[in-house]
């Protein structure tokens, strides 16, 4: 099938990328999509969730915004009380 990662990238019409960059992009997209933080931890093989969170903290504001939106559905009118 594919002898190396570059053949796979070529087949997917993706230019040259370092393997580390692909790992980082995968984790970033997963977190930005709202996937549980445990999923990238498992995929990347991190031993501690703190490593995953600290490395990809830049993605967390969008995830936090989504969480706030979901909470506002559960507690309508709560923002008016603040």
C-alpha positions as CSV (number, residue, x, y, z in Angstrom):
1,X,0.0,0.0,0.0
2,X,1.8,3.1,1.2
3,X,5.5,2.8,2.0
4,X,5.8,6.0,4.0
5,X,3.8,8.9,5.2
6,X,4.7,11.1,2.3
7,X,3.0,8.7,-0.1
8,X,-0.1,8.9,2.0
9,X,0.0,12.7,2.0
10,X,0.5,12.7,-1.8
11,X,-2.5,10.4,-2.2
12,X,-4.6,12.8,-0.1
13,X,-3.4,15.8,-2.1
14,X,-1.6,17.3,1.0
15,X,1.8,18.8,0.5
16,X,4.9,17.9,2.5
17,X,4.3,18.0,6.2
18,X,6.3,16.8,9.2
19,X,4.8,14.0,11.2
20,X,4.8,16.2,14.3
21,X,2.8,18.9,12.5
22,X,0.2,16.3,11.5
23,X,-0.1,15.2,15.2
24,X,-0.5,18.8,16.3
25,X,-3.1,19.6,13.7
26,X,-5.1,16.5,14.5
27,X,-5.2,17.3,18.2
28,X,-6.1,20.9,17.5
29,X,-9.0,20.0,15.2
30,X,-10.3,17.4,17.6
31,X,-10.4,19.9,20.5
32,X,-11.8,22.7,18.4
33,X,-14.6,20.3,17.3
34,X,-15.5,19.9,21.0
35,X,-14.2,16.3,21.3
36,X,-13.4,15.2,24.8
37,X,-9.9,16.1,25.9
38,X,-9.3,12.4,26.6
39,X,-9.5,11.5,22.9
40,X,-6.4,13.5,21.7
41,X,-4.6,12.3,24.9
42,X,-5.1,8.7,23.8
43,X,-4.3,9.3,20.1
44,X,-1.1,11.3,20.9
45,X,-0.1,8.8,23.7
46,X,0.2,11.5,26.4
47,X,0.5,10.0,29.8
48,X,-1.2,12.9,31.6
49,X,-4.2,15.1,30.6
50,X,-2.3,18.2,31.8
51,X,0.3,17.7,29.0
52,X,-2.5,17.7,26.4
53,X,-4.3,20.7,27.9
54,X,-1.2,22.7,28.4
55,X,0.1,22.0,24.8
56,X,-3.3,22.8,23.2
57,X,-4.6,25.6,25.5
58,X,-4.9,27.9,22.5
59,X,-7.8,25.9,21.3
60,X,-9.7,26.0,24.6
61,X,-11.4,29.4,24.3
62,X,-13.6,28.1,21.4
63,X,-14.4,25.0,23.5
64,X,-15.2,27.1,26.5
65,X,-17.5,29.3,24.4
66,X,-19.4,26.2,23.3
67,X,-19.7,25.0,26.9
68,X,-21.1,28.4,27.9
69,X,-23.6,28.3,25.1
70,X,-24.8,24.8,26.1
71,X,-25.1,25.9,29.7
72,X,-27.2,29.0,28.7
73,X,-29.7,26.6,27.2
74,X,-30.0,24.7,30.5
75,X,-30.3,27.9,32.5
76,X,-32.2,30.5,30.4
77,X,-32.3,33.9,32.0
78,X,-29.2,33.2,34.2
79,X,-27.2,35.9,32.4
80,X,-29.8,38.5,33.3
81,X,-29.2,37.7,37.0
82,X,-25.5,38.7,36.8
